[in-house]
């Protein structure tokens, strides 16, 4: 009997606790925070000129600049040299200036894609004689890739510097800048995959 009375008292207390919770509806409810909506005003930005259009304008300006510096074209100039490497050919003209290098009517750094090795090829002949800021270099390059063209330009600049003074031959030759690199890709052979590479041998 005592256990039934105690269980009855426990059930009554739990009911009273639940009734107290029901009388407090906002006790356990959390208000929702208002979401912030950020609106960006439309900006009246000017039209952006595409990179290709900008480069075309720069190329046209450089073309006019080269024509103004080289009246009569490349062939009419006196300080001119031709360099070759692989299948690339470069015709180089030197004029007194501040050290600009323009290749195919484009800045050398842009044309050679900022490659430090290719840019070094172009600068070495002038650096050897200390003329890096004394002459402007104008180049017409064709054939081959950028690496071959850069080395062809180096030989063309060295040959053009010989026309400035015959005394330049000794330091340029000492650095190997007057030697035409005759190495080219070896032709593919019949029955082989490349010039020397053969297919895998099979005994049977």
MDAnalysis code that builds the backbone (N, CA, C; Angstrom):
import MDAnalysis as mda
import numpy as np

u = mda.Universe.empty(612, n_residues=204, atom_resindex=np.repeat(np.arange(204), 3), trajectory=True)
u.add_TopologyAttr("name", ["N", "CA", "C"] * 204)
u.add_TopologyAttr("resid", np.arange(1, 205))
u.add_TopologyAttr("resname", ["UNK", "UNK", "UNK", "UNK", "UNK", "UNK", "UNK", "UNK", "UNK", "UNK", "UNK", "UNK", "UNK", "UNK", "UNK", "UNK", "UNK", "UNK", "UNK", "UNK", "UNK", "UNK", "UNK", "UNK", "UNK", "UNK", "UNK", "UNK", "UNK", "UNK", "UNK", "UNK", "UNK", "UNK", "UNK", "UNK", "UNK", "UNK", "UNK", "UNK", "UNK", "UNK", "UNK", "UNK", "UNK", "UNK", "UNK", "UNK", "UNK", "UNK", "UNK", "UNK", "UNK", "UNK", "UNK", "UNK", "UNK", "UNK", "UNK", "UNK", "UNK", "UNK", "UNK", "UNK", "UNK", "UNK", "UNK", "UNK", "UNK", "UNK", "UNK", "UNK", "UNK", "UNK", "UNK", "UNK", "UNK", "UNK", "UNK", "UNK", "UNK", "UNK", "UNK", "UNK", "UNK", "UNK", "UNK", "UNK", "UNK", "UNK", "UNK", "UNK", "UNK", "UNK", "UNK", "UNK", "UNK", "UNK", "UNK", "UNK", "UNK", "UNK", "UNK", "UNK", "UNK", "UNK", "UNK", "UNK", "UNK", "UNK", "UNK", "UNK", "UNK", "UNK", "UNK", "UNK", "UNK", "UNK", "UNK", "UNK", "UNK", "UNK", "UNK", "UNK", "UNK", "UNK", "UNK", "UNK", "UNK", "UNK", "UNK", "UNK", "UNK", "UNK", "UNK", "UNK", "UNK", "UNK", "UNK", "UNK", "UNK", "UNK", "UNK", "UNK", "UNK", "UNK", "UNK", "UNK", "UNK", "UNK", "UNK", "UNK", "UNK", "UNK", "UNK", "UNK", "UNK", "UNK", "UNK", "UNK", "UNK", "UNK", "UNK", "UNK", "UNK", "UNK", "UNK", "UNK", "UNK", "UNK", "UNK", "UNK", "UNK", "UNK", "UNK", "UNK", "UNK", "UNK", "UNK", "UNK", "UNK", "UNK", "UNK", "UNK", "UNK", "UNK", "UNK", "UNK", "UNK", "UNK", "UNK", "UNK", "UNK", "UNK", "UNK", "UNK", "UNK", "UNK", "UNK", "UNK", "UNK", "UNK", "UNK", "UNK"])
u.atoms.positions = np.array([
    [0.824, -1.199, 0.000],
    [0.000, 0.000, 0.000],
    [0.864, 1.257, 0.000],
    [1.941, 1.185, 0.750],
    [2.837, 2.353, 0.834],
    [3.467, 2.647, -0.516],
    [3.836, 1.575, -1.261],
    [4.470, 1.794, -2.579],
    [3.513, 2.415, -3.553],
    [2.193, 2.014, -3.463],
    [1.212, 2.589, -4.398],
    [0.983, 4.061, -4.109],
    [1.001, 4.438, -2.834],
    [0.805, 5.835, -2.474],
    [1.985, 6.682, -2.968],
    [3.182, 6.157, -2.791],
    [4.370, 6.913, -3.227],
    [4.390, 7.073, -4.752],
    [4.008, 6.012, -5.487],
    [3.983, 6.116, -6.962],
    [2.930, 7.112, -7.413],
    [1.787, 7.144, -6.684],
    [0.729, 8.089, -7.019],
    [1.204, 9.528, -6.795],
    [1.932, 9.745, -5.688],
    [2.448, 11.086, -5.392],
    [3.461, 11.529, -6.453],
    [4.296, 10.591, -6.934],
    [5.299, 10.909, -7.959],
    [4.640, 11.302, -9.268],
    [3.561, 10.571, -9.630],
    [2.854, 10.881, -10.877],
    [2.170, 12.240, -10.804],
    [1.614, 12.564, -9.614],
    [0.968, 13.870, -9.454],
    [1.975, 15.013, -9.566],
    [3.170, 14.808, -8.983],
    [4.192, 15.871, -9.053],
    [4.661, 16.101, -10.485],
    [4.790, 15.008, -11.254],
    [5.223, 15.150, -12.655],
    [4.166, 15.858, -13.487],
    [2.888, 15.588, -13.170],
    [1.814, 16.269, -13.884],
    [1.818, 17.763, -13.586],
    [2.054, 18.110, -12.326],
    [2.077, 19.528, -11.957],
    [3.241, 20.258, -12.635],
    [4.394, 19.556, -12.782],
    [5.558, 20.168, -13.442],
    [5.291, 20.414, -14.925],
    [4.624, 19.420, -15.576],
    [4.309, 19.588, -17.000],
    [3.280, 20.686, -17.222],
    [2.319, 20.832, -16.222],
    [1.319, 21.894, -16.366],
    [1.972, 23.268, -16.229],
    [3.022, 23.344, -15.382],
    [3.723, 24.613, -15.235],
    [4.468, 24.986, -16.520],
    [5.004, 23.973, -17.193],
    [5.695, 24.231, -18.453],
    [4.729, 24.673, -19.535],
    [3.519, 24.069, -19.511],
    [2.531, 24.438, -20.528],
    [2.037, 25.862, -20.334],
    [2.047, 26.356, -19.056],
    [1.623, 27.725, -18.790],
    [2.680, 28.744, -19.200],
    [3.916, 28.317, -19.546],
    [4.997, 29.230, -19.965],
    [5.360, 28.901, -21.416],
    [4.591, 29.407, -22.362],
    [4.828, 29.027, -23.769],
    [6.120, 29.583, -24.339],
    [6.572, 30.735, -23.881],
    [7.757, 31.369, -24.460],
    [9.023, 31.065, -23.673],
    [8.916, 30.121, -22.701],
    [10.072, 29.875, -21.857],
    [11.204, 29.231, -22.644],
    [10.853, 28.258, -23.549],
    [11.887, 27.538, -24.277],
    [11.928, 27.891, -25.760],
    [11.166, 28.860, -26.177],
    [11.151, 29.229, -27.596],
    [12.147, 30.371, -27.835],
    [12.863, 30.277, -28.927],
    [13.874, 31.276, -29.261],
    [13.394, 32.073, -30.460],
    [13.358, 33.373, -30.336],
    [12.880, 34.185, -31.467],
    [13.859, 34.118, -32.635],
    [13.334, 34.094, -33.866],
    [14.169, 34.028, -35.067],
    [14.749, 35.423, -35.356],
    [16.011, 35.409, -35.666],
    [16.647, 36.687, -35.987],
    [16.309, 37.070, -37.413],
    [16.092, 38.336, -37.597],
    [15.769, 38.822, -38.931],
    [17.014, 38.761, -39.820],
    [16.843, 38.193, -40.987],
    [17.973, 38.081, -41.921],
    [18.245, 39.440, -42.569],
    [19.526, 39.777, -42.637],
    [19.927, 41.041, -43.229],
    [20.089, 40.866, -44.733],
    [19.459, 41.717, -45.480],
    [19.569, 41.687, -46.934],
    [20.359, 42.915, -47.370],
    [21.546, 42.658, -47.966],
    [22.415, 43.752, -48.394],
    [22.247, 43.922, -49.895],
    [21.836, 45.081, -50.276],
    [21.637, 45.350, -51.701],
    [22.780, 46.231, -52.203],
    [23.384, 45.812, -53.304],
    [24.476, 46.569, -53.891],
    [23.931, 47.475, -54.983],
    [24.148, 48.750, -54.872],
    [23.656, 49.635, -55.926],
    [24.416, 49.404, -57.224],
    [23.720, 49.509, -58.321],
    [24.343, 49.311, -59.626],
    [25.291, 50.473, -59.913],
    [26.527, 50.090, -60.182],
    [27.523, 51.129, -60.474],
    [27.593, 51.346, -61.970],
    [27.626, 52.579, -62.346],
    [27.731, 52.911, -63.762],
    [29.197, 52.885, -64.174],
    [29.763, 51.632, -64.314],
    [31.170, 51.499, -64.670],
    [31.337, 51.711, -66.164],
    [32.450, 52.345, -66.580],
    [32.685, 52.549, -68.012],
    [32.955, 51.224, -68.706],
    [32.806, 51.212, -70.007],
    [33.053, 50.007, -70.787],
    [34.524, 49.630, -70.688],
    [34.778, 48.328, -70.446],
    [36.145, 47.836, -70.327],
    [36.616, 47.381, -71.700],
    [37.735, 47.939, -72.131],
    [38.278, 47.572, -73.430],
    [38.963, 46.219, -73.301],
    [38.718, 45.329, -74.221],
    [39.290, 43.991, -74.163],
    [40.803, 44.056, -74.339],
    [41.486, 42.997, -73.833],
    [42.946, 42.972, -73.897],
    [43.430, 42.898, -75.333],
    [42.702, 42.182, -76.173],
    [43.136, 42.057, -77.557],
    [43.080, 43.397, -78.281],
    [42.030, 44.180, -78.004],
    [41.925, 45.496, -78.644],
    [43.046, 46.414, -78.176],
    [43.380, 46.335, -76.872],
    [44.457, 47.167, -76.337],
    [45.795, 46.809, -76.966],
    [46.060, 45.494, -77.065],
    [47.333, 45.067, -77.659],
    [47.412, 45.461, -79.124],
    [46.260, 45.438, -79.827],
    [46.259, 45.838, -81.235],
    [46.617, 47.317, -81.381],
    [46.099, 48.133, -80.460],
    [46.416, 49.566, -80.491],
    [47.898, 49.788, -80.214],
    [48.433, 49.065, -79.209],
    [49.854, 49.210, -78.873],
    [50.737, 48.771, -80.037],
    [50.330, 47.676, -80.712],
    [51.108, 47.193, -81.854],
    [51.117, 48.218, -82.976],
    [49.955, 48.842, -83.219],
    [49.872, 49.871, -84.268],
    [50.759, 51.072, -83.923],
    [50.769, 51.449, -82.641],
    [51.605, 52.576, -82.225],
    [53.095, 52.253, -82.387],
    [53.480, 51.013, -82.001],
    [54.875, 50.621, -82.138],
    [55.279, 50.523, -83.613],
    [54.332, 50.092, -84.451],
    [54.623, 49.995, -85.883],
    [54.920, 51.380, -86.465],
    [54.117, 52.356, -86.073],
    [54.363, 53.730, -86.527],
    [55.684, 54.258, -85.982],
    [55.988, 53.888, -84.727],
    [57.241, 54.332, -84.113],
    [58.447, 53.744, -84.852],
    [58.375, 52.449, -85.174],
    [59.487, 51.806, -85.885],
    [59.668, 52.418, -87.270],
    [58.557, 52.681, -87.965],
    [58.651, 53.285, -89.298],
    [59.266, 54.683, -89.237],
    [58.955, 55.416, -88.159],
    [59.543, 56.754, -88.019],
    [61.033, 56.681, -87.702],
    [61.437, 55.636, -86.977],
    [62.860, 55.476, -86.628],
    [63.673, 54.868, -87.768],
    [63.023, 54.082, -88.629],
    [63.736, 53.398, -89.712],
    [63.191, 53.841, -91.070],
    [63.505, 55.046, -91.515],
    [63.021, 55.480, -92.834],
    [63.621, 54.618, -93.939],
    [62.759, 54.158, -94.834],
    [63.233, 53.287, -95.907],
    [63.206, 51.824, -95.555],
    [62.807, 51.493, -94.324],
    [62.699, 50.090, -93.918],
    [64.002, 49.508, -93.408],
    [63.990, 48.231, -93.120],
    [65.150, 47.547, -92.544],
    [66.327, 47.525, -93.524],
    [66.038, 47.267, -94.803],
    [67.118, 47.086, -95.777],
    [67.919, 48.365, -96.007],
    [67.329, 49.509, -95.712],
    [68.018, 50.779, -95.975],
    [68.953, 51.197, -94.849],
    [69.010, 50.427, -93.777],
    [69.812, 50.805, -92.615],
    [71.245, 50.294, -92.774],
    [72.155, 50.926, -92.062],
    [73.571, 50.556, -92.154],
    [73.976, 49.537, -91.095],
    [73.518, 49.722, -89.847],
    [73.878, 48.799, -88.769],
    [72.857, 47.667, -88.732],
    [73.018, 46.710, -89.635],
    [72.060, 45.612, -89.739],
    [72.814, 44.292, -89.719],
    [72.208, 43.298, -89.088],
    [72.810, 41.965, -89.030],
    [71.729, 40.908, -89.106],
    [72.058, 39.783, -89.718],
    [71.108, 38.676, -89.861],
    [71.596, 37.492, -89.052],
    [70.714, 36.965, -88.218],
    [71.054, 35.803, -87.406],
    [70.115, 34.654, -87.703],
    [70.641, 33.432, -87.584],
    [69.825, 32.239, -87.826],
    [70.075, 31.213, -86.740],
    [69.024, 30.458, -86.439],
    [69.136, 29.360, -85.472],
    [67.994, 28.398, -85.748],
    [68.323, 27.105, -85.938],
    [67.332, 26.105, -86.349],
    [66.650, 26.605, -87.626],
    [65.339, 26.811, -87.592],
    [64.653, 27.321, -88.789],
    [64.214, 28.771, -88.615],
    [64.752, 29.445, -87.606],
    [64.385, 30.844, -87.338],
    [65.387, 31.783, -88.002],
    [64.874, 32.889, -88.500],
    [65.707, 33.926, -89.120],
    [65.334, 35.259, -88.488],
    [66.336, 36.042, -88.097],
    [66.103, 37.348, -87.472],
    [66.949, 38.399, -88.168],
    [66.300, 39.472, -88.595],
    [67.003, 40.619, -89.167],
    [66.990, 41.739, -88.137],
    [68.176, 42.185, -87.758],
    [68.336, 43.094, -86.620],
    [68.933, 44.414, -87.094],
    [68.359, 45.505, -86.624],
    [68.874, 46.844, -86.909],
    [69.188, 47.526, -85.579],
    [70.352, 48.142, -85.498],
    [70.750, 48.901, -84.308],
    [70.704, 50.388, -84.611],
    [70.194, 51.133, -83.648],
    [70.226, 52.590, -83.727],
    [70.540, 53.138, -82.349],
    [71.224, 54.256, -82.313],
    [71.542, 54.867, -81.024],
    [70.251, 55.220, -80.302],
    [70.205, 54.849, -79.018],
    [68.991, 55.096, -78.243],
    [69.203, 54.802, -76.777],
    [68.166, 54.270, -76.144],
    [68.187, 54.081, -74.689],
    [68.117, 52.612, -74.268],
    [68.150, 51.696, -75.227],
    [68.126, 50.277, -74.868],
    [66.808, 49.580, -75.117],
    [65.925, 50.187, -75.919],
    [64.656, 49.524, -76.249],
    [64.921, 48.352, -77.187],
    [64.126, 47.287, -77.008],
    [64.192, 46.135, -77.908],
    [62.777, 45.874, -78.409],
    [62.570, 46.007, -79.708],
    [61.253, 45.810, -80.309],
    [61.358, 44.678, -81.322],
    [60.550, 43.639, -81.105],
    [60.558, 42.460, -81.981],
    [59.204, 42.347, -82.658],
    [59.200, 42.375, -83.972],
    [57.954, 42.269, -84.748],
    [56.901, 43.264, -84.251],
    [57.350, 44.489, -84.036],
    [56.485, 45.602, -83.617],
    [55.845, 45.353, -82.251],
    [56.501, 44.588, -81.412],
    [56.041, 44.356, -80.038],
    [57.238, 44.455, -79.103],
    [56.955, 44.807, -77.856],
    [58.020, 44.893, -76.865],
    [58.634, 43.512, -76.647],
    [59.949, 43.472, -76.447],
    [60.651, 42.186, -76.355],
    [60.137, 41.341, -75.195],
    [59.853, 41.966, -74.060],
    [59.386, 41.207, -72.904],
    [58.028, 40.579, -73.171],
    [57.174, 41.302, -73.869],
    [55.851, 40.766, -74.206],
    [55.974, 39.679, -75.271],
    [56.807, 39.925, -76.291],
    [56.929, 38.974, -77.399],
    [57.529, 37.652, -76.917],
    [58.538, 37.732, -76.056],
    [59.202, 36.524, -75.551],
    [58.549, 35.995, -74.285],
    [57.348, 36.481, -73.984],
    [56.510, 35.969, -72.890],
    [57.198, 36.078, -71.534],
    [58.087, 37.053, -71.389],
    [58.748, 37.270, -70.098],
    [59.715, 36.177, -69.698],
    [60.072, 35.287, -70.627],
    [60.998, 34.195, -70.306],
    [62.396, 34.766, -70.051],
    [62.957, 34.575, -68.850],
    [64.248, 35.207, -68.527],
    [65.397, 34.685, -69.377],
    [65.355, 33.394, -69.751],
    [66.440, 32.823, -70.553],
    [66.434, 33.416, -71.951],
    [65.266, 33.521, -72.580],
    [65.178, 34.080, -73.930],
    [65.552, 35.568, -73.935],
    [65.125, 36.288, -72.897],
    [65.497, 37.698, -72.802],
    [67.007, 37.859, -72.603],
    [67.602, 36.908, -71.883],
    [69.055, 36.956, -71.673],
    [69.803, 36.741, -72.982],
    [69.285, 35.833, -73.831],
    [69.908, 35.624, -75.146],
    [70.006, 36.955, -75.914],
    [68.930, 37.735, -75.850],
    [68.870, 38.986, -76.607],
    [69.828, 40.026, -76.025],
    [69.987, 40.033, -74.709],
    [70.766, 41.095, -74.059],
    [72.265, 40.822, -74.015],
    [72.672, 39.555, -74.126],
    [74.085, 39.197, -73.904],
    [75.056, 39.958, -74.807],
    [74.844, 40.074, -76.133],
    [75.835, 40.788, -76.954],
    [76.041, 42.240, -76.527],
    [74.948, 42.934, -76.187],
    [75.072, 44.332, -75.758],
    [75.723, 44.424, -74.381],
    [75.376, 43.487, -73.490],
    [75.983, 43.498, -72.152],
    [77.478, 43.221, -72.220],
    [77.888, 42.372, -73.153],
    [79.308, 42.031, -73.284],
    [80.152, 43.260, -73.591],
    [79.592, 44.178, -74.394],
    [80.331, 45.391, -74.777],
    [79.937, 46.609, -73.944],
    [78.987, 46.429, -73.018],
    [78.554, 47.549, -72.189],
    [77.669, 48.539, -72.915],
    [76.921, 48.070, -73.934],
    [76.074, 48.949, -74.732],
    [74.586, 48.740, -74.436],
    [74.264, 48.168, -73.283],
    [72.862, 47.809, -73.019],
    [71.922, 49.006, -73.006],
    [72.445, 50.207, -72.729],
    [71.600, 51.404, -72.717],
    [72.019, 52.432, -73.773],
    [72.810, 51.984, -74.752],
    [73.299, 52.907, -75.788],
    [72.612, 52.716, -77.133],
    [72.021, 51.545, -77.358],
    [71.432, 51.253, -78.652],
    [70.007, 50.724, -78.492],
    [69.163, 51.138, -79.422],
    [67.828, 50.539, -79.558],
    [67.914, 49.436, -80.601],
    [67.194, 48.350, -80.355],
    [67.256, 47.170, -81.229],
    [65.895, 46.966, -81.878],
    [65.878, 46.883, -83.196],
    [64.648, 46.630, -83.949],
    [64.820, 45.315, -84.701],
    [63.858, 44.423, -84.535],
    [64.008, 43.055, -85.059],
    [62.796, 42.672, -85.878],
    [63.065, 41.959, -86.986],
    [62.042, 41.227, -87.722],
    [62.418, 39.756, -87.643],
    [61.608, 38.969, -86.959],
    [61.917, 37.548, -86.778],
    [60.812, 36.709, -87.387],
    [61.222, 35.594, -87.991],
    [60.239, 34.687, -88.588],
    [60.779, 33.261, -88.539],
    [59.859, 32.317, -88.580],
    [60.236, 30.907, -88.592],
    [60.604, 30.389, -87.220],
    [60.451, 29.090, -87.032],
    [60.841, 28.454, -85.780],
    [59.982, 28.871, -84.603],
    [60.494, 28.615, -83.415],
    [59.797, 28.990, -82.187],
    [60.475, 30.168, -81.525],
    [59.983, 30.521, -80.359],
    [60.525, 31.688, -79.664],
    [61.957, 31.459, -79.189],
    [62.284, 30.224, -78.809],
    [63.650, 29.936, -78.365],
    [64.633, 30.107, -79.517],
    [64.302, 29.542, -80.679],
    [65.171, 29.689, -81.840],
    [65.271, 31.128, -82.300],
    [64.168, 31.857, -82.246],
    [64.184, 33.258, -82.646],
    [65.053, 34.091, -81.707],
    [64.977, 33.808, -80.402],
    [65.786, 34.563, -79.435],
    [67.277, 34.367, -79.697],
    [67.683, 33.129, -80.006],
    [69.098, 32.867, -80.281],
    [69.521, 33.442, -81.631],
    [68.591, 33.465, -82.593],
    [68.887, 34.096, -83.878],
    [69.068, 35.603, -83.708],
    [68.263, 36.207, -82.844],
    [68.396, 37.645, -82.566],
    [69.756, 37.940, -81.929],
    [70.193, 37.051, -81.038],
    [71.500, 37.241, -80.393],
    [72.615, 37.282, -81.431],
    [72.584, 36.351, -82.385],
    [73.608, 36.336, -83.433],
    [73.483, 37.561, -84.325],
    [72.256, 37.980, -84.634],
    [72.050, 39.165, -85.465],
    [72.576, 40.423, -84.807],
    [72.354, 40.565, -83.490],
    [72.865, 41.742, -82.767],
    [74.393, 41.741, -82.775],
    [74.993, 40.562, -82.550],
    [76.452, 40.470, -82.531],
    [77.038, 40.852, -83.891],
    [76.402, 40.399, -84.974],
    [76.908, 40.730, -86.313],
    [76.713, 42.214, -86.634],
    [75.620, 42.796, -86.127],
    [75.395, 44.223, -86.340],
    [76.422, 45.055, -85.571],
    [76.817, 44.575, -84.393],
    [77.806, 45.308, -83.596],
    [79.169, 45.321, -84.266],
    [79.447, 44.339, -85.123],
    [80.719, 44.341, -85.862],
    [80.791, 45.522, -86.822],
    [79.621, 45.979, -87.296],
    [79.604, 47.122, -88.218],
    [79.779, 48.451, -87.484],
    [79.572, 48.417, -86.163],
    [79.837, 49.619, -85.371],
    [81.343, 49.834, -85.275],
    [82.063, 48.755, -84.967],
    [83.517, 48.836, -84.873],
    [84.100, 47.435, -85.036],
    [85.192, 47.335, -85.780],
    [85.859, 46.044, -85.970],
    [86.524, 45.562, -84.681],
    [86.738, 46.478, -83.738],
    [87.361, 46.094, -82.464],
    [86.435, 45.236, -81.602],
    [85.173, 45.192, -81.955],
    [84.226, 44.403, -81.163],
    [84.345, 42.907, -81.435],
    [85.064, 42.540, -82.487],
    [85.130, 41.127, -82.859],
    [85.754, 40.267, -81.754],
    [86.836, 40.742, -81.177],
    [87.564, 39.930, -80.196],
    [86.716, 39.586, -78.969],
    [86.093, 40.574, -78.277],
    [85.284, 40.206, -77.101],
    [84.043, 39.378, -77.456],
    [83.440, 39.666, -78.616],
    [82.256, 38.892, -79.000],
    [82.623, 37.455, -79.346],
    [83.749, 37.295, -80.035],
    [84.178, 35.946, -80.405],
    [84.591, 35.144, -79.173],
    [85.185, 35.847, -78.204],
    [85.605, 35.171, -76.972],
    [84.406, 34.578, -76.233],
    [83.253, 35.251, -76.312],
    [82.037, 34.761, -75.663],
    [81.254, 33.791, -76.546],
    [81.751, 33.540, -77.761],
    [81.086, 32.604, -78.659],
    [79.827, 33.152, -79.294],
    [79.711, 34.472, -79.370],
    [78.481, 35.095, -79.869],
    [78.466, 35.254, -81.381],
    [79.600, 35.000, -82.035],
    [79.662, 35.132, -83.493],
    [79.583, 33.780, -84.203],
    [79.440, 32.717, -83.445],
    [79.381, 31.380, -84.032],
    [77.930, 30.981, -84.265],
    [77.643, 30.624, -85.504],
    [76.288, 30.186, -85.850],
    [76.110, 28.748, -85.377],
    [75.121, 28.522, -84.511],
    [74.839, 27.189, -83.988],
    [74.119, 26.396, -85.081],
    [74.814, 25.416, -85.646],
    [74.277, 24.690, -86.796],
    [73.445, 23.470, -86.408],
    [73.249, 23.237, -85.128],
    [72.473, 22.050, -84.718],
    [71.002, 22.197, -85.091],
    [70.477, 21.165, -85.718],
    [69.050, 21.127, -86.072],
    [68.515, 19.747, -85.721],
    [67.217, 19.614, -85.764],
    [66.595, 18.334, -85.439],
    [66.930, 17.324, -86.531],
    [67.376, 16.153, -86.116],
    [67.707, 15.099, -87.079],
    [66.438, 14.524, -87.696],
    [66.488, 14.243, -88.991],
    [65.299, 13.771, -89.696],
    [64.893, 12.382, -89.224],
    [63.615, 12.094, -89.354],
    [63.084, 10.767, -89.038],
    [63.530, 9.770, -90.102],
    [63.797, 8.544, -89.664],
    [64.222, 7.491, -90.583],
    [63.075, 6.515, -90.834],
    [63.074, 5.937, -92.008],
    [62.062, 4.942, -92.366],
    [62.233, 3.700, -91.498],
    [61.132, 3.210, -90.974],
    [61.172, 2.026, -90.122],
    [61.417, 2.329, -88.662],
    [61.755, 3.575, -88.347],
    [61.967, 3.981, -86.966],
    [60.865, 4.944, -86.545],
    [60.683, 5.067, -85.231],
    [59.652, 5.968, -84.726],
    [60.096, 7.430, -84.821],
    [61.398, 7.659, -84.586],
    [61.955, 9.008, -84.699],
    [63.294, 8.902, -85.406],
    [64.200, 9.837, -85.135],
    [65.504, 9.806, -85.801],
    [66.307, 8.568, -85.411],
    [66.264, 8.217, -84.123],
    [67.027, 7.057, -83.631],
    [66.142, 6.027, -82.930],
    [64.998, 6.454, -82.440],
    [64.169, 5.565, -81.628],
    [63.550, 4.481, -82.503],
    [63.773, 3.221, -82.107],
    [63.258, 2.082, -82.876],
    [62.101, 1.435, -82.128],
    [61.201, 0.779, -82.845],
    [60.123, 0.049, -82.157],
    [60.690, -1.120, -81.351],
    [59.940, -1.581, -80.373],
    [60.413, -2.651, -79.494],
    [60.682, -3.912, -80.292],
    [61.831, -4.539, -79.993],
    [62.218, -5.745, -80.718],
    [61.366, -6.925, -80.260],
    [60.898, -7.693, -81.230],
    [60.145, -8.904, -80.927],
    [60.790, -10.068, -81.657],
    [61.213, -11.066, -80.904],
    [61.948, -12.187, -81.518],
    [61.034, -13.044, -82.388],
    [59.762, -13.142, -81.997],
    [58.816, -13.963, -82.784],
    [57.577, -13.161, -83.102],
])
